[in-house]
Amino acid sequence: MIRGAEENGHNVVKHYIGDLDVHACRACGVCMSGKDCVFKDDGFTVTHQIAEAEGLIVSTPIYFGQMTGDLKVLLDRM
């Protein structure tokens, strides 16, 4: 999929979430008031990239019928 997207002129950004520094949401509510997340970690960067993206492909191993914990932590920050 990545190669096909690149060959068709799309800008592709690939992240390995397990290699990123992403703090778990602490439900402080700052983002709900229209401000940026208090954590300025890799999760901040990636969630902003996702918000600006025209498309998103997510690939994850499945453990016990669920996505990885690292992916869940990132998605909770959305």
C-alpha distances in whole Angstrom, upper triangle without the diagonal:
4,6,5,6,9,10,11,13,11,12,10,12,12,15,16,18,21,21,22,26,26,29,29,31,34,35,37,36,36,33,34,37,35,34,32,31,34,31,30,28,24,24,25,23,20,21,22,19,17,20,20,16,15,12,11,9,11,11,14,17,19,23,26,24,23,20,21,24,22,20,23,25,22,22,25,26,24
4,5,5,6,9,10,11,9,10,7,9,9,12,14,17,19,19,20,24,24,27,28,29,33,34,36,35,35,31,33,36,33,33,30,29,32,29,28,25,22,22,23,21,18,19,20,17,16,19,18,15,14,12,11,9,11,12,15,18,21,24,27,25,24,21,21,24,21,19,22,24,21,21,25,25,23
4,5,5,6,9,10,10,11,9,12,12,15,17,20,22,22,23,27,27,31,32,33,37,38,40,39,38,35,37,39,37,36,33,33,35,33,31,28,25,25,26,24,21,23,23,20,19,22,21,17,17,15,14,13,15,15,18,20,24,27,30,28,27,24,24,27,25,23,26,28,25,25,29,28,27
4,5,5,6,9,9,11,10,13,14,17,19,22,25,25,25,29,29,32,33,34,38,38,40,39,39,35,37,39,37,36,34,34,36,34,32,30,27,27,28,25,22,24,24,20,19,22,21,17,15,14,14,13,16,16,19,22,25,28,31,29,28,25,26,29,27,24,27,29,26,26,29,29,27
4,5,5,7,5,8,7,11,12,16,18,20,23,23,24,27,27,30,31,32,35,36,38,36,36,32,34,36,33,33,30,31,33,31,30,28,24,24,25,22,19,21,21,17,16,19,17,13,12,11,11,11,14,15,19,22,25,28,31,29,27,24,25,27,25,22,25,27,24,23,27,26,24
4,5,5,5,6,7,10,12,15,18,21,24,23,23,27,27,31,32,33,36,37,39,38,36,33,35,37,34,34,31,31,34,31,29,27,24,24,25,22,19,21,21,17,17,20,18,14,14,13,14,13,16,17,21,24,27,30,33,31,29,26,27,29,26,24,27,28,25,25,29,28,26
4,5,7,10,10,14,15,19,22,24,27,26,27,30,31,34,35,36,40,41,42,41,40,37,39,40,37,37,34,35,37,35,33,31,28,28,29,25,23,25,25,21,21,23,21,18,16,16,17,16,19,20,23,26,29,32,35,34,32,29,30,32,30,27,30,32,28,28,32,31,29
4,6,9,11,14,16,20,23,25,28,28,28,31,31,34,35,36,40,40,41,40,39,35,37,39,36,36,33,34,37,35,33,31,28,28,28,25,23,24,24,20,20,22,19,16,14,14,16,16,19,20,24,27,30,33,36,34,32,29,30,32,30,27,30,32,28,28,31,31,28
4,7,9,13,15,19,22,25,28,27,27,30,30,33,34,35,38,39,40,39,37,34,35,37,34,34,31,32,35,33,31,29,26,26,26,23,21,23,22,18,18,20,17,14,13,13,15,16,20,21,25,28,31,34,37,35,33,30,30,32,30,27,30,31,27,27,31,29,27
4,6,10,12,16,19,21,25,24,23,26,26,30,31,31,35,35,36,35,34,30,32,34,30,30,28,28,31,30,27,26,23,23,23,20,18,19,18,14,15,16,14,11,10,10,12,13,16,18,22,25,28,31,34,32,30,27,27,29,26,24,26,27,24,23,27,26,23
4,7,10,13,17,19,22,21,20,23,23,27,28,29,32,33,34,33,31,28,30,32,28,28,25,26,28,26,24,23,19,20,20,17,15,17,15,12,13,15,12,10,10,10,12,13,16,18,21,24,27,30,33,32,29,26,26,27,24,22,25,25,22,22,25,23,21
4,6,10,13,15,19,18,18,21,21,24,26,27,30,31,32,31,30,27,29,31,28,28,25,25,27,25,23,21,17,18,18,15,13,15,15,11,11,14,13,10,11,10,10,10,12,14,17,21,24,27,30,28,26,22,22,24,21,19,22,22,19,19,23,21,20
4,7,10,12,15,14,14,17,17,21,22,23,27,28,29,29,27,24,27,29,26,25,22,22,24,21,19,17,14,14,15,12,10,12,12,9,10,13,12,10,12,11,10,10,12,13,16,19,22,25,28,27,24,20,20,21,18,16,19,19,16,17,20,19,18
4,7,9,12,12,12,15,16,19,21,22,26,27,29,29,28,25,28,30,27,26,23,22,24,21,19,17,13,14,15,13,10,13,14,11,11,15,14,12,14,12,10,9,10,11,13,16,19,22,25,24,21,18,17,18,15,14,17,18,14,16,19,18,18
4,6,9,8,8,11,12,16,17,19,23,25,26,26,26,23,26,28,26,25,21,20,22,18,17,14,10,11,13,11,8,11,13,11,11,15,15,14,16,14,12,11,10,10,12,14,18,19,23,22,19,16,14,15,12,11,15,14,12,14,17,16,16
4,6,6,7,11,11,15,17,19,23,25,26,27,27,24,27,30,28,27,23,21,22,19,18,15,11,12,15,13,11,14,16,14,14,18,19,17,19,17,14,12,10,10,10,12,15,17,20,20,17,14,12,13,10,10,13,13,11,14,17,16,17
4,5,5,8,8,12,13,15,19,21,23,24,24,21,24,27,25,24,20,18,19,16,16,12,9,9,13,12,9,12,15,14,13,17,18,17,20,18,14,13,10,10,10,12,14,15,19,19,16,12,10,10,6,7,10,10,8,11,13,13,14
4,6,8,9,12,13,16,19,22,24,25,25,24,26,29,28,26,23,20,21,17,17,13,11,11,15,15,13,15,18,17,17,20,22,21,24,21,18,16,13,12,11,12,14,14,18,19,16,12,9,9,6,8,11,11,10,13,15,15,17
4,7,9,12,15,18,21,23,25,26,26,24,27,30,28,26,23,20,21,17,16,12,10,11,15,14,12,15,18,17,17,21,22,21,24,22,19,18,15,15,14,15,18,18,22,22,19,16,13,13,9,11,14,13,12,16,17,17,19
4,6,10,12,15,18,20,22,23,22,21,24,26,25,23,19,17,17,13,12,9,6,8,11,10,9,12,15,14,15,18,19,19,22,21,18,17,15,15,15,17,19,19,23,23,20,16,14,13,9,11,13,11,10,13,15,14,16
4,7,10,13,15,18,19,21,20,19,22,24,23,21,17,14,14,10,10,6,5,7,10,10,11,13,15,15,16,19,20,21,24,23,20,20,18,18,17,19,21,21,24,24,21,18,15,13,10,12,14,11,10,14,14,13,15
4,7,9,12,15,16,17,17,16,19,21,20,18,15,12,12,8,9,6,6,5,8,10,9,10,13,14,15,17,19,19,23,22,19,19,17,18,16,18,20,20,22,23,19,16,13,11,8,10,11,7,7,10,11,9,12
4,6,9,12,13,15,15,14,17,19,19,17,14,11,10,7,9,7,8,7,9,12,12,12,15,17,17,18,21,22,25,24,21,22,19,20,19,20,21,21,23,23,20,17,15,12,10,11,11,7,8,11,10,9,12
4,6,9,11,13,14,14,16,19,19,17,15,11,11,9,12,10,11,9,11,14,14,13,16,18,17,18,22,22,26,24,21,22,19,20,18,20,20,19,21,21,17,15,13,10,9,11,9,5,7,10,8,7,11
4,6,8,10,11,10,12,15,16,14,12,9,9,9,12,12,13,10,11,14,14,13,15,18,17,17,21,22,25,24,21,22,20,22,20,22,22,22,23,23,19,17,16,13,12,12,10,7,9,10,6,6,10
4,6,8,10,11,12,15,16,15,14,10,10,10,14,14,16,13,14,17,18,16,18,21,21,21,24,25,28,27,25,26,24,25,24,25,25,24,25,25,21,20,19,15,15,16,14,11,12,13,10,9,13
4,5,8,9,9,12,14,13,13,10,11,12,15,16,18,15,15,19,19,16,18,21,20,20,23,25,28,27,25,26,24,26,25,27,26,25,26,26,22,21,20,17,17,17,15,12,13,13,10,9,12
4,6,8,9,10,13,11,12,9,9,11,14,16,18,16,15,19,20,17,19,22,22,21,24,26,29,29,27,29,27,29,28,30,29,29,30,29,26,24,24,20,20,20,18,15,16,16,13,11,14
4,5,5,7,9,9,10,9,10,12,15,17,19,16,15,19,19,16,17,21,20,19,22,24,27,27,26,28,26,29,28,30,30,30,31,30,26,25,25,22,21,21,18,16,16,16,13,11,13
4,5,5,7,6,7,6,7,10,13,15,18,15,13,17,18,15,16,19,19,18,20,23,26,27,26,28,27,29,29,31,31,32,33,32,28,26,26,23,22,21,20,17,17,17,14,12,13
4,5,5,5,5,5,8,10,12,15,16,13,11,14,15,12,13,16,16,14,17,20,22,23,22,24,24,26,26,29,29,30,31,30,26,24,24,22,20,19,18,16,14,14,12,9,10
4,5,7,9,9,11,14,16,18,20,16,15,18,18,15,15,19,18,16,19,21,24,24,23,26,25,28,28,31,30,31,32,30,27,25,25,23,22,21,19,17,17,15,13,11,11
4,6,9,10,12,15,17,19,21,19,16,19,20,17,17,20,20,17,20,23,25,26,26,29,28,31,31,34,34,34,35,34,31,29,29,26,25,24,22,20,20,19,16,14,14
4,7,9,12,15,16,18,20,17,14,17,18,15,14,17,17,15,17,20,22,24,24,27,26,30,30,33,33,34,36,34,31,28,28,26,25,24,22,20,19,18,16,14,13
4,7,9,11,12,15,17,15,12,15,16,14,13,17,17,15,17,20,23,24,24,27,26,29,30,33,33,34,35,34,31,28,28,26,24,23,22,19,18,18,16,13,13
4,6,8,9,12,13,12,8,11,13,11,10,14,15,13,15,18,21,22,21,24,24,26,27,30,31,31,33,32,28,26,25,23,21,20,19,17,15,15,14,11,11
4,5,7,9,11,9,7,10,12,10,11,14,15,14,16,19,22,23,21,23,22,25,25,27,28,28,30,30,26,23,22,20,18,17,17,14,12,13,12,8,10
4,6,9,12,11,9,12,14,13,14,17,18,17,20,22,26,26,24,26,25,27,27,29,30,30,32,31,28,25,24,21,19,19,18,15,14,16,14,11,13
4,6,9,8,7,10,12,12,13,15,17,17,19,21,25,25,23,24,23,24,24,26,27,27,29,29,25,23,21,18,16,17,16,13,12,14,13,10,12
4,7,7,6,8,11,11,11,14,16,16,17,20,23,24,22,24,22,24,24,27,28,29,31,31,27,24,22,20,17,17,18,15,13,16,15,12,14
4,5,5,7,9,10,11,13,15,16,18,19,23,22,20,22,20,22,21,23,25,26,28,28,24,21,19,17,14,15,16,13,11,14,14,11,13
4,5,5,6,9,10,11,12,14,16,16,20,19,17,18,17,18,18,21,23,23,26,26,23,19,17,16,12,13,14,12,9,13,14,11,13
4,5,5,6,8,10,10,12,14,15,19,18,16,17,15,17,17,19,21,22,24,24,20,17,15,14,10,10,11,9,6,9,10,7,9
4,6,5,6,9,10,11,13,14,18,18,17,18,17,20,20,23,24,25,28,27,23,20,19,17,14,14,15,12,9,11,12,8,9
4,6,5,6,9,10,11,12,16,16,15,17,16,19,20,23,25,26,29,28,24,21,20,19,15,15,16,14,11,13,14,11,11
4,5,5,6,9,10,10,14,13,12,13,13,15,16,19,21,23,26,25,21,18,17,16,13,12,13,12,8,10,12,10,10
4,5,5,6,9,10,13,13,11,14,13,16,17,20,22,23,26,24,21,17,17,16,14,12,13,11,8,8,10,7,6
4,5,5,6,9,12,13,12,15,16,19,20,24,25,27,29,28,24,21,21,20,17,15,16,15,11,12,13,10,9
4,5,5,6,10,10,10,13,14,17,19,22,24,26,29,27,24,21,20,20,17,15,17,16,12,13,15,13,11
4,5,5,8,8,7,10,11,14,16,20,22,24,26,25,21,18,18,19,16,13,15,15,11,10,13,11,9
4,6,8,9,10,13,14,18,20,23,25,27,29,27,24,21,21,21,19,16,17,16,13,12,14,12,9
4,7,9,10,14,16,19,21,25,27,29,32,30,26,23,24,24,21,19,20,20,16,15,17,15,12
4,5,7,10,13,16,19,23,25,27,30,28,25,22,22,23,20,18,19,20,16,15,18,16,13
4,7,11,14,17,20,24,26,29,31,28,26,23,24,25,23,20,21,22,19,17,20,19,16
4,7,10,14,17,20,22,25,28,25,23,20,21,23,21,17,19,20,17,15,19,18,15
4,6,10,13,17,19,22,24,22,19,16,17,19,17,14,16,17,14,13,16,16,13
4,7,10,14,16,19,22,19,17,14,15,18,16,13,15,17,14,13,17,17,15
4,7,10,12,15,18,16,14,10,12,14,12,9,12,14,12,11,15,15,14
4,7,10,13,16,14,12,9,10,13,12,10,12,15,13,13,17,18,17
4,6,9,13,11,9,6,7,10,10,8,11,13,13,13,16,17,17
4,6,10,9,8,6,7,10,11,10,12,15,15,15,18,20,20
4,6,6,5,5,7,10,12,11,12,15,16,15,18,20,21
4,5,5,6,7,9,12,12,12,15,17,17,18,21,22
4,6,8,9,11,14,14,14,17,19,18,19,22,23
4,7,10,12,15,14,13,16,18,17,18,21,22
4,6,8,11,10,9,13,14,13,14,18,18
4,7,8,7,7,10,11,11,13,15,16
4,5,5,6,9,10,11,12,15,16
4,5,5,6,9,10,10,13,15
4,5,5,6,9,10,11,13
4,5,5,6,9,10,11
4,5,5,6,9,10
4,6,5,7,9
4,5,5,7
4,5,5
4,6
4
